[in-house]
Amino acid sequence: MLVTLVAAARSSTLLDARFGDDRPLDTAGWQALERAIPALLPLAAADLRYCSPTPCSRQTGDAIGLSPLSQLALRDCDMGRWRGLTLQEVAAREPAAVDAWLADPRSAPHGGEPLLSFVTRVGGWLDTRPIEGDGRVVAVTEPSVIRAAMLYALKAPPQSYWRTEVYPLSVVTLSGGPGRWSLRLG
């Protein structure tokens, strides 16, 4: 099975990115998506097509012809009381909490979901796709979800999450199946 993950087009600038951001695509996101559509259109031939429940993921998926089914398991990490704030705002208000969150993947000082639980949730979604053999799945979601999927697939240490970058409209493909995922580049 092949699972192709597409990072949704952007809904804000990097400096204005907010935890749990559920804004629709901004002008720059739409422009980048229009340029990327020709390369992404073949993904619409996938057997199963999904997206996270955010407006930017839905808009990205619809624009590339997926008509994706929304999946709660593909939502961003639950950031509790930090939802709607930027990392800079949270760091100014709760510097020790941010340090703890970055240092310990089991911590959730924000009252939401710990990093390890987030990675496990995303991995559980990967492992339960109902296609085997040469089937193809595509999902449009937030970059953070793709980072979590890559960690899960590679069985990488949790700190690798903070050293992995996924940009809007990036495409990552995983091959394999439950418990035996590989990252496929190219």
N, C-alpha and C positions, 0 to 999 in steps of 0.2 A: 504494500500500500504506500502511496505517496500522499503526504499532507503538506500542502503549500500554504504558508502563512504570509499574508500581505499586511504590512503596516499601513493603517489608515492614513489618508492625506491629513495634513495638519489643520488644527482648529485654532491655533494661536502661535505666537512666536515662542521660541525656547525660553526667553526670559519671563514670559507671561504664562508658561505652562503651570497648570494647577493640579493638585491631587484630586482625582475623581472628576476630571474635566469632562463635562458632557455638553460642550458647546458644539454647534455645527461647524462645518468647514468654513474657514475664512477665505478671503479673496485669493491670497497666495496659495492656499491649499487647493482651491478649485483650479487655478492656473497650472499648478504642478500636476494635478490629476489629469487635466486635458492633454498635457504633453505625454503623460505616461500611458494613457488609454491604449494606444496601438500595441504596446508591448504586453499589456495585461489582459487584453481581450481573449486570448486563447484559454485563459483560466476558466472562462465560463463553460467550457466543455467538461468540467469536473463532474463526477458522479454525485457528490454531495457538496453543497455550498452554504457556508455559514458566515456570521459576523457577530461581533460583540454587540451588546444592546445600546451602544452610544450612537448619537446622530452622525458623527464623523465616519464611523465604521459602516453604518448603513448607507450613507451617501456615497462613500467610496465603492462599496460592493455593488450598489445599484448602477453607478456610472460605468462600471466595467462589465455590466451585463449579467451579474450573478443572481439577482433576486434572492439574496441570502436569507437563510433562516436564523433568527437571533438566538444566541446561546448564552445563558447566564454564566456558565462556566468560563466563558471567554472574556468576562468583564475584568477591568483593571483591579488591582489589589485594593481591598477595602481599607481606606486610610482614616477611618473613624472621624474624630474631631478635627483632623487636618484637612478634611475634604473641602475643596474650594479655595485652599490657600496655596501660595507658591512655596517652594522649599526655602527661599530667602525669608519669607514672612515667618515660617515656622522656626527657622534657625534663630531668628531675632527674638522670638517669644520663648522658645523652649530649647536652648542650645544643648543642654544635657540629654534631653529626650531624643533629639536628632542623633547625637553621638551614640547613644545606646542602640537606637534603631539601626544605624549603619554598622555597628560592631557586632551585634548579636542577631542572627537570622531568626531566632525564636521569640524575640521581643516585639511588643506591639504597644509602645508607649502612647500611641495615638488612640488606643482603644479599638482598633480595627483588626486587621488580619496580619499575622506575622509573615515574613517573607517565606519561611519554609512551608507554611500552610498554603500560601499563594502558589508556589511552585508545585506542590502536591496536587492542588485543585486543577491546575492547567494540565499537569501530567495525567491525571485521572481522565480528563476530557480526551486527551490524545489516545489513551489506552482503550477507550470504549467506543471508538468510531466503528460503525457496523459494516465495514468494508474490508475484504481480504484480497489477497493476490495482487493483481495489477490495478486495483481501484484507485481513483484519485479523489482527494478531498481538498477543498480550498476554504480558507477562513480569513476574513479581514478583521483585524483587531488592533489594539493599541500596541505600540512598541514594547511596553513593559511585559505584556503577555507573551510576546515572541521571545523576549529575553528569558522568561521563565520556562518556556517550552524548550529552548535550546539547552538550558541548564539541566532540565529533566532528561532530555534525550541523551545528553553526553555524560550524565551522572557526575556533573562537575560540582566542585565544592560551592556552597552558597555564596561565598565572597566573590565568586566569578560573576555574579549578577551585576555587581557594581562596576565591573570592568568590561562589560559588553554593551556596545552601542548599536541601536537599531534606529534608523532614520525613517521618517514618513515615506511611504511607498516602497520601502525595502521589501524584498521577497526572499523568504527562507523556505527551503524544502527539507522535510524529514522523510526518510524512507524506513520501512520496517513494519513493526507492529508492537503490541503490548510487551514492554520489558526489553525490547531489542531495537531501539531507534538509532538511526544514524543521521548525521547532518550531511546534506547533499549540497554541494556548491557547484555553481555553473549551470 
